[in-house]
Amino acid sequence: MKRYAWNELNEAARGDALARPAQSRSATLREGVETIVADVRTRGDDALRELTARYDGAEIDALEVGDAEFVAAEGRLSAELKAAIVEAAGRIELFHRAAAPTPVAVDTAPGVRVERVLRAIERVGLYVPAGGAPLPSTALMLGVPAAIAGCREVVLCTPVQADGRCDDAVLFAARATGVHRVFKLGGAQAVAALAYGTDTVPRCDKIFGPGNAWVTEAKLQVAADPQGAAIDMPAGPSEVLVIADADANPIFVAADLLSQAEHGPDSQVLLVSPSASMLDRVATEVERQRRELPRADIAAAALGESRLIEVADLAEAMEVSNRYAPEHLILQVAQPRALLDAVMSAGSVFLGAWTPESVGDYCSGSNHVLPTYGYARSFSGVSVASYQKQITVQELTEDGLRAIGPCAATLAAAERLEAHRRAVTLRLAVLEAST
C-alpha cells in the first residue's frame, strides 16, 4: 500500500493520493458494448443465446429459469445457508420498510392542499453478478426493496454457469424476495435485454445492480438512450475508507481493508489515521492476513492501488474522507458516533470496533448496492425510494385560488408567460363576477 503524509502534500499531490484506479471506457469497450446492445435489439433471443454460448460457454434453449429448476436449486442448498438467506432477508425488510417514503398531505394556505403520492415503478430489472463469485446477497439487496415498493413485475438476470444452471443460492434468494421471473443472462447482453426487451425478456423501466466494466458501460449506454431504461446509479469498483485512531485494533482494521480488496483487482482501500504507529502495524497485519486468503492474488493487486494516509488529527481525517466520498466508511475510533455529524459524503457508515463492513454486505439490514467512485457526493444507496415515483398533487378551492392566484399571476408576468398568467386571472375574474 502506498503511504502518504497528508500535510506534506500540495494540492495536486493530494488529488493524486485520493485518485481511484482509472476506469476503462476505452473505444474498444464502448464499441464492443454498442455492438452487443445493437445485436440484442435487432435479433433478440437468438442473439442472447449466441452471446451466452460465446461468453459463458453454455448452450441454452430456455432463457428463463423454470419452476423445476428453482425446486432443484433449493434442494441442493444446505439448511444452514437457506436459513441465513431468510434471516438476512428479514432484517433487510425490517429496515427498508421502516425507511420507506410515506405519503404527504399539507395545506400550504387555506383552501390549498398539496400532496405527495407514491407509485411503484411498474417493471424493474435486477442484475446479479456471478463473475468471480455468485452474489446471492445482491439478490436480497435488490429484491427486498422492490417487493416493499410494490413493483408489478420484478425481473432478474444472472449469468449462467457452463453446466447451464444459475447459481443455486441466487435462485433461492430471488424466490425468497418475491422476484417474479429469472433469466439465465449475464453481461452487457443482459442489460440490453432488460432495457429493450425481446420475445422472451420483458422490457424494464429501470435497471438495478452492480457488474463488471461491460455491464457498467451497457447501463450507461441504455440510460443515455431515450428509448432505453433508467438505471439506479453510476457504479465503479468496490472501495472502503477506514479511519482509525491510535487505540484501534490493527487486526480488525486489516481485516476490514482486505474484505474489500478481495472483491477484485480494481478495488481500492484506504486507511487514514493520525497515528504513524497504527499505519505501520496495519501494513504489517494486512500482508500477514492476505497470505492466508484464497483470493490472495486478487487482494494483492487491489492493494497496489491502495493508500495509507497519515493526518494531523481525526478532524483532518474526516476532511480527507469527505473529499474521497467512499462507498464504505468505517470509523474505528474510541468515540465513533462523535464523528458522525462530520460525515458529509459516504455510501454507508460503520461505527466502532464491532461493526465490520461485512455485516452491511449481508445481514445488518442496510443496503450494499451503494455509490462508488466518488458518486457518494451526489447519490444514495438503493432503497425503497429507488423503486418508486413520487408524484405531487394539488387541489384548490375557490378561496384557495383567491388566496394564491395573484402570486402566481405576478410571477408569470415577470417571466413574460402570458398564457400562464391568464390561466389564473381568467378564473379569478369568474370568481369575482360571481360574488
C-alpha positions as CSV (number, residue, x, y, z in Angstrom):
1,M,0.0,0.0,0.0
2,K,1.3,3.4,-0.9
3,R,1.9,5.7,2.1
4,Y,1.4,9.5,2.3
5,A,1.8,12.2,4.9
6,W,-1.2,14.5,4.1
7,N,0.3,17.7,5.4
8,E,3.4,17.2,3.3
9,L,1.4,17.1,0.1
10,N,0.5,20.1,-2.1
11,E,-3.0,20.3,-3.6
12,A,-2.1,18.4,-6.8
13,A,-0.4,15.6,-4.8
14,R,-3.4,15.3,-2.5
15,G,-5.6,14.8,-5.6
16,D,-3.2,12.1,-6.8
17,A,-3.2,10.4,-3.3
18,L,-7.0,10.1,-3.4
19,A,-7.2,9.2,-7.1
20,R,-9.1,6.0,-7.9
21,P,-7.8,3.4,-10.4
22,A,-8.8,4.6,-13.8
23,Q,-12.0,3.1,-15.1
24,S,-11.6,2.0,-18.6
25,R,-14.1,3.4,-21.0
26,S,-11.8,2.8,-23.9
27,A,-13.0,2.9,-27.5
28,T,-12.7,-0.9,-27.6
29,L,-15.0,-1.3,-24.6
30,R,-17.6,1.3,-25.8
31,E,-17.7,-0.2,-29.3
32,G,-17.9,-3.7,-28.0
33,V,-20.9,-2.9,-25.8
34,E,-22.5,-0.9,-28.6
35,T,-22.2,-4.0,-30.9
36,I,-23.7,-6.3,-28.3
37,V,-26.6,-3.9,-27.5
38,A,-27.4,-3.4,-31.2
39,D,-27.3,-7.2,-31.8
40,V,-29.8,-7.8,-29.0
41,R,-32.1,-5.1,-30.2
42,T,-32.0,-6.5,-33.7
43,R,-32.0,-10.3,-33.2
44,G,-33.5,-10.6,-29.7
45,D,-33.5,-14.1,-28.2
46,D,-31.3,-15.5,-30.9
47,A,-28.6,-13.0,-30.1
48,L,-28.9,-13.7,-26.4
49,R,-28.4,-17.5,-26.9
50,E,-25.3,-16.9,-29.2
51,L,-23.8,-14.4,-26.8
52,T,-24.4,-16.7,-23.8
53,A,-22.6,-19.5,-25.7
54,R,-19.7,-17.2,-26.6
55,Y,-19.1,-15.5,-23.2
56,D,-20.4,-18.0,-20.7
57,G,-19.7,-21.3,-22.5
58,A,-23.2,-22.5,-22.1
59,E,-25.6,-23.7,-24.8
60,I,-29.2,-23.0,-23.6
61,D,-32.6,-23.4,-25.1
62,A,-34.8,-21.9,-22.4
63,L,-33.6,-18.4,-21.4
64,E,-35.9,-18.3,-18.4
65,V,-35.4,-20.3,-15.2
66,G,-38.3,-22.8,-14.8
67,D,-40.1,-23.9,-11.7
68,A,-38.4,-27.2,-11.6
69,E,-35.0,-25.5,-11.6
70,F,-36.0,-23.4,-8.6
71,V,-37.0,-26.5,-6.7
72,A,-33.9,-28.4,-7.7
73,A,-31.7,-25.4,-6.7
74,E,-33.3,-25.3,-3.2
75,G,-32.8,-29.0,-2.8
76,R,-29.1,-28.7,-3.4
77,L,-28.6,-26.0,-0.7
78,S,-27.7,-26.7,2.9
79,A,-30.3,-25.9,5.5
80,E,-27.9,-23.6,7.1
81,L,-27.4,-21.4,4.0
82,K,-31.1,-21.3,3.3
83,A,-31.8,-20.2,6.9
84,A,-29.1,-17.5,6.7
85,I,-30.7,-16.1,3.5
86,V,-34.1,-16.0,5.0
87,E,-32.7,-14.4,8.2
88,A,-30.9,-11.7,6.3
89,A,-33.9,-11.0,4.1
90,G,-36.0,-10.4,7.3
91,R,-33.6,-7.8,8.6
92,I,-33.3,-6.1,5.3
93,E,-37.1,-5.9,5.0
94,L,-37.4,-4.6,8.6
95,F,-35.0,-1.7,7.9
96,H,-36.2,-0.9,4.4
97,R,-39.9,-0.9,5.3
98,A,-39.2,1.5,8.2
99,A,-37.1,3.8,6.0
100,A,-39.5,3.8,3.1
101,P,-41.0,7.1,1.9
102,T,-44.5,7.9,3.1
103,P,-47.3,9.9,1.5
104,V,-47.6,13.6,2.5
105,A,-50.6,16.0,2.5
106,V,-50.3,19.6,3.8
107,D,-52.4,22.7,3.4
108,T,-49.9,25.4,2.2
109,A,-52.7,28.1,2.5
110,P,-56.4,27.9,3.4
111,G,-58.1,26.0,0.6
112,V,-54.7,24.9,-0.9
113,R,-54.0,21.2,-0.4
114,V,-50.7,19.8,-1.8
115,E,-49.9,16.2,-1.6
116,R,-47.2,13.7,-2.4
117,V,-48.4,10.2,-3.5
118,L,-46.2,7.2,-4.2
119,R,-46.4,4.9,-7.2
120,A,-44.1,1.9,-7.8
121,I,-42.1,1.7,-11.0
122,E,-44.1,-0.9,-12.8
123,R,-41.4,-3.2,-14.2
124,V,-37.8,-3.3,-12.9
125,G,-34.8,-5.3,-13.9
126,L,-32.3,-6.6,-11.4
127,Y,-28.8,-7.7,-12.3
128,V,-27.0,-10.1,-10.0
129,P,-23.3,-10.7,-11.0
130,A,-21.7,-14.1,-10.8
131,G,-18.2,-13.4,-12.2
132,G,-15.5,-14.1,-9.5
133,A,-18.2,-15.5,-7.2
134,P,-22.0,-15.6,-7.2
135,L,-23.7,-12.9,-5.1
136,P,-27.0,-14.1,-3.5
137,S,-26.7,-11.2,-1.1
138,T,-27.2,-8.8,-4.1
139,A,-30.4,-10.6,-5.0
140,L,-31.6,-9.8,-1.4
141,M,-30.5,-6.2,-1.5
142,L,-32.3,-5.6,-4.8
143,G,-35.3,-7.9,-4.4
144,V,-36.5,-6.9,-0.9
145,P,-37.0,-3.1,-1.6
146,A,-38.6,-3.9,-4.9
147,A,-41.1,-6.0,-3.2
148,I,-41.8,-3.4,-0.5
149,A,-42.3,-0.7,-3.2
150,G,-44.9,-2.9,-4.8
151,C,-43.4,-3.2,-8.3
152,R,-45.9,-5.0,-10.6
153,E,-43.1,-7.2,-12.2
154,V,-39.6,-7.8,-10.9
155,V,-37.3,-9.4,-13.4
156,L,-33.8,-10.7,-12.5
157,C,-30.9,-11.6,-14.8
158,T,-27.8,-13.5,-13.6
159,P,-25.1,-15.3,-15.6
160,V,-25.5,-19.0,-16.4
161,Q,-22.8,-21.4,-15.5
162,A,-21.1,-23.8,-18.0
163,D,-23.5,-26.6,-16.9
164,G,-26.5,-24.5,-18.0
165,R,-27.6,-23.6,-14.4
166,C,-27.6,-20.4,-12.5
167,D,-26.2,-20.3,-9.0
168,D,-28.4,-22.2,-6.6
169,A,-28.2,-19.6,-3.8
170,V,-29.0,-16.7,-6.2
171,L,-32.1,-18.6,-7.3
172,F,-33.2,-19.3,-3.7
173,A,-32.7,-15.7,-2.7
174,A,-34.6,-14.5,-5.7
175,R,-37.6,-16.6,-4.8
176,A,-37.3,-15.6,-1.1
177,T,-37.7,-12.0,-2.0
178,G,-40.6,-12.4,-4.4
179,V,-38.8,-11.9,-7.7
180,H,-41.3,-12.8,-10.4
181,R,-39.0,-14.0,-13.3
182,V,-35.3,-15.0,-13.5
183,F,-33.3,-15.2,-16.8
184,K,-30.0,-17.0,-17.4
185,L,-28.3,-14.0,-18.8
186,G,-25.2,-12.0,-17.9
187,G,-23.0,-9.2,-19.2
188,A,-23.9,-6.4,-21.5
189,Q,-26.4,-8.6,-23.3
190,A,-28.5,-9.0,-20.1
191,V,-28.6,-5.2,-19.7
192,A,-29.6,-4.8,-23.3
193,A,-32.4,-7.3,-23.0
194,L,-33.8,-5.6,-19.8
195,A,-33.6,-2.2,-21.4
196,Y,-35.2,-3.0,-24.8
197,G,-36.9,-6.3,-24.3
198,T,-37.0,-9.4,-26.5
199,D,-39.7,-12.0,-27.3
200,T,-38.9,-13.7,-24.0
201,V,-37.4,-11.0,-21.8
202,P,-39.8,-8.1,-20.9
203,R,-38.7,-4.6,-21.3
204,C,-38.0,-2.9,-18.0
205,D,-38.4,0.7,-16.9
206,K,-35.3,0.8,-14.6
207,I,-32.3,-1.4,-14.2
208,F,-30.6,-2.0,-10.9
209,G,-27.4,-3.8,-9.8
210,P,-23.6,-3.9,-10.0
211,G,-21.4,-5.6,-12.6
212,N,-18.1,-5.6,-14.4
213,A,-16.9,-2.9,-16.8
214,W,-19.1,-4.3,-19.6
215,V,-22.2,-4.3,-17.5
216,T,-21.5,-0.8,-16.2
217,E,-20.8,0.5,-19.8
218,A,-24.0,-1.1,-21.0
219,K,-26.0,0.5,-18.2
220,L,-24.6,3.9,-19.1
221,Q,-25.4,3.5,-22.7
222,V,-29.0,2.4,-22.3
223,A,-29.6,5.2,-19.7
224,A,-28.4,7.7,-22.3
225,D,-30.9,6.4,-24.9
226,P,-34.4,7.9,-24.6
227,Q,-35.7,4.5,-25.8
228,G,-33.6,2.7,-23.2
229,A,-34.1,2.4,-19.4
230,A,-33.2,4.4,-16.3
231,I,-30.5,3.0,-14.0
232,D,-30.0,3.0,-10.3
233,M,-26.7,4.9,-10.2
234,P,-23.3,5.1,-11.9
235,A,-21.0,2.4,-10.5
236,G,-17.4,1.6,-10.1
237,P,-15.2,-0.9,-8.3
238,S,-15.8,-1.6,-4.6
239,E,-14.0,0.6,-2.0
240,V,-13.6,1.2,1.7
241,L,-12.0,4.0,3.7
242,V,-11.1,3.3,7.3
243,I,-10.4,6.0,9.9
244,A,-8.5,4.5,12.8
245,D,-7.1,6.2,16.0
246,A,-4.1,5.1,17.9
247,D,-6.1,2.6,20.0
248,A,-7.8,0.8,17.2
249,N,-7.2,-2.9,16.8
250,P,-4.8,-3.4,13.8
251,I,-6.1,-6.9,13.3
252,F,-9.7,-5.6,12.8
253,V,-8.6,-2.7,10.6
254,A,-6.5,-5.0,8.4
255,A,-9.4,-7.5,8.1
256,D,-11.8,-4.6,7.0
257,L,-9.4,-3.4,4.4
258,L,-8.9,-6.9,3.0
259,S,-12.6,-7.6,2.9
260,Q,-12.9,-5.0,0.2
261,A,-9.5,-5.7,-1.5
262,E,-10.6,-9.3,-2.2
263,H,-13.5,-8.1,-4.3
264,G,-11.4,-7.5,-7.4
265,P,-8.0,-6.2,-8.6
266,D,-9.6,-2.8,-9.3
267,S,-11.0,-2.4,-5.8
268,Q,-9.4,0.3,-3.6
269,V,-8.9,0.5,0.2
270,L,-7.7,3.5,2.2
271,L,-6.6,3.8,5.9
272,V,-6.5,7.3,7.3
273,S,-5.0,7.8,10.8
274,P,-3.3,10.4,12.9
275,S,-1.1,7.6,14.3
276,A,2.0,6.6,12.4
277,S,2.4,3.6,14.5
278,M,-1.1,2.4,13.6
279,L,-0.3,2.7,9.9
280,D,2.9,0.6,10.5
281,R,1.1,-2.1,12.4
282,V,-1.8,-2.3,9.9
283,A,0.5,-2.5,6.9
284,T,2.2,-5.5,8.5
285,E,-1.0,-7.1,9.5
286,V,-2.6,-6.7,6.1
287,E,0.3,-8.6,4.5
288,R,0.1,-11.4,7.1
289,Q,-3.6,-11.8,6.7
290,R,-3.5,-11.5,2.9
291,R,-1.3,-14.6,2.6
292,E,-4.0,-16.7,4.3
293,L,-6.7,-15.7,1.8
294,P,-7.9,-17.9,-1.0
295,R,-8.1,-14.7,-3.2
296,A,-4.7,-13.5,-2.0
297,D,-3.5,-12.6,-5.5
298,I,-6.6,-10.5,-6.2
299,A,-6.2,-8.7,-2.9
300,A,-2.6,-8.0,-3.7
301,A,-3.5,-6.4,-7.0
302,A,-6.0,-4.2,-5.2
303,L,-3.5,-3.2,-2.5
304,G,-1.2,-1.9,-5.2
305,E,-3.7,0.9,-5.8
306,S,-4.5,1.4,-2.1
307,R,-3.4,4.0,0.4
308,L,-2.1,4.6,3.9
309,I,-2.5,8.3,4.8
310,E,-1.2,10.0,7.9
311,V,-3.1,13.1,9.1
312,A,-2.8,15.5,11.9
313,D,-5.9,14.5,13.8
314,L,-9.4,13.0,13.4
315,A,-10.9,16.2,12.2
316,E,-8.5,16.2,9.3
317,A,-9.2,12.5,8.7
318,M,-12.9,13.4,8.2
319,E,-11.9,16.1,5.7
320,V,-10.0,13.5,3.7
321,S,-12.9,11.1,3.9
322,N,-15.4,13.6,2.7
323,R,-13.1,14.6,-0.2
324,Y,-12.8,11.0,-1.2
325,A,-16.5,10.2,-0.7
326,P,-16.1,6.5,-0.1
327,E,-18.6,3.8,-0.8
328,H,-18.0,2.3,2.7
329,L,-16.7,4.4,5.6
330,I,-15.5,2.6,8.8
331,L,-14.9,4.7,11.9
332,Q,-12.5,2.6,14.1
333,V,-12.1,5.2,16.8
334,A,-12.8,5.4,20.5
335,Q,-16.0,7.5,20.1
336,P,-17.2,6.9,16.5
337,R,-20.6,8.4,16.9
338,A,-19.0,11.8,17.8
339,L,-17.7,11.9,14.2
340,L,-21.0,11.0,12.6
341,D,-22.2,14.6,12.2
342,A,-19.0,15.4,10.3
343,V,-19.8,12.7,7.6
344,M,-21.0,14.6,4.5
345,S,-20.4,12.0,1.8
346,A,-20.4,8.3,2.1
347,G,-22.4,5.4,0.9
348,S,-22.7,3.6,4.2
349,V,-21.0,4.2,7.6
350,F,-19.9,1.6,10.1
351,L,-19.3,2.7,13.7
352,G,-16.8,1.2,16.0
353,A,-14.7,-1.8,16.5
354,W,-17.5,-4.3,16.5
355,T,-19.1,-3.3,13.2
356,P,-17.3,-4.9,10.3
357,E,-18.3,-3.8,6.8
358,S,-19.2,-7.4,6.1
359,V,-22.4,-7.2,8.1
360,G,-23.6,-4.4,5.9
361,D,-22.8,-6.5,2.9
362,Y,-25.0,-9.3,4.1
363,C,-27.4,-9.0,7.0
364,S,-27.5,-5.9,9.2
365,G,-30.4,-4.6,7.2
366,S,-28.9,-1.7,5.3
367,N,-28.3,-2.0,1.5
368,H,-25.0,-2.9,0.0
369,V,-25.8,-1.5,-3.5
370,L,-24.0,1.8,-3.0
371,P,-22.5,4.7,-5.0
372,T,-18.8,4.2,-5.7
373,Y,-16.0,6.2,-7.5
374,G,-16.9,9.4,-5.6
375,Y,-20.6,9.4,-6.6
376,A,-21.5,9.3,-2.9
377,R,-21.2,13.1,-3.1
378,S,-24.5,13.2,-5.0
379,F,-26.1,9.7,-5.0
380,S,-27.5,7.5,-2.3
381,G,-27.6,3.7,-2.0
382,V,-30.5,1.6,-3.3
383,S,-33.6,1.9,-1.1
384,V,-37.4,1.5,-1.5
385,A,-37.5,5.1,-2.8
386,S,-35.3,3.9,-5.7
387,Y,-38.2,1.8,-6.9
388,Q,-40.9,4.5,-6.6
389,K,-42.0,7.6,-8.3
390,Q,-43.1,10.5,-6.1
391,I,-45.9,12.3,-7.7
392,T,-47.2,15.6,-6.4
393,V,-50.9,16.5,-6.3
394,Q,-52.6,19.9,-5.7
395,E,-56.2,20.8,-5.2
396,L,-57.6,24.4,-4.7
397,T,-60.9,25.6,-3.5
398,E,-62.4,28.9,-4.8
399,D,-61.0,30.6,-1.7
400,G,-57.7,28.9,-2.2
401,L,-57.3,30.3,-5.7
402,R,-58.3,33.7,-4.5
403,A,-55.6,33.5,-1.8
404,I,-52.6,32.4,-4.0
405,G,-53.8,33.2,-7.6
406,P,-52.4,36.8,-7.5
407,C,-49.0,35.5,-6.5
408,A,-48.9,33.1,-9.5
409,A,-50.1,35.8,-11.9
410,T,-47.4,38.2,-10.7
411,L,-44.7,35.6,-11.2
412,A,-46.0,34.6,-14.6
413,A,-46.0,38.2,-15.7
414,A,-42.4,38.6,-14.5
415,E,-41.4,35.6,-16.7
416,R,-43.4,37.0,-19.7
417,L,-45.6,33.9,-19.9
418,E,-48.9,35.5,-20.6
419,A,-50.9,32.2,-21.1
420,H,-49.7,31.1,-17.7
421,R,-50.9,34.4,-16.2
422,R,-54.3,34.2,-18.0
423,A,-54.9,30.7,-16.8
424,V,-55.1,32.2,-13.3
425,T,-56.6,35.6,-14.0
426,L,-59.5,34.3,-16.1
427,R,-60.6,32.1,-13.2
428,L,-60.2,34.9,-10.7
429,A,-62.4,37.1,-12.9
430,V,-65.1,34.5,-12.9
431,L,-64.9,34.2,-9.2
432,E,-65.1,38.0,-8.8
433,A,-68.1,38.2,-11.1
434,S,-70.0,35.5,-9.1
435,T,-69.7,37.4,-5.8
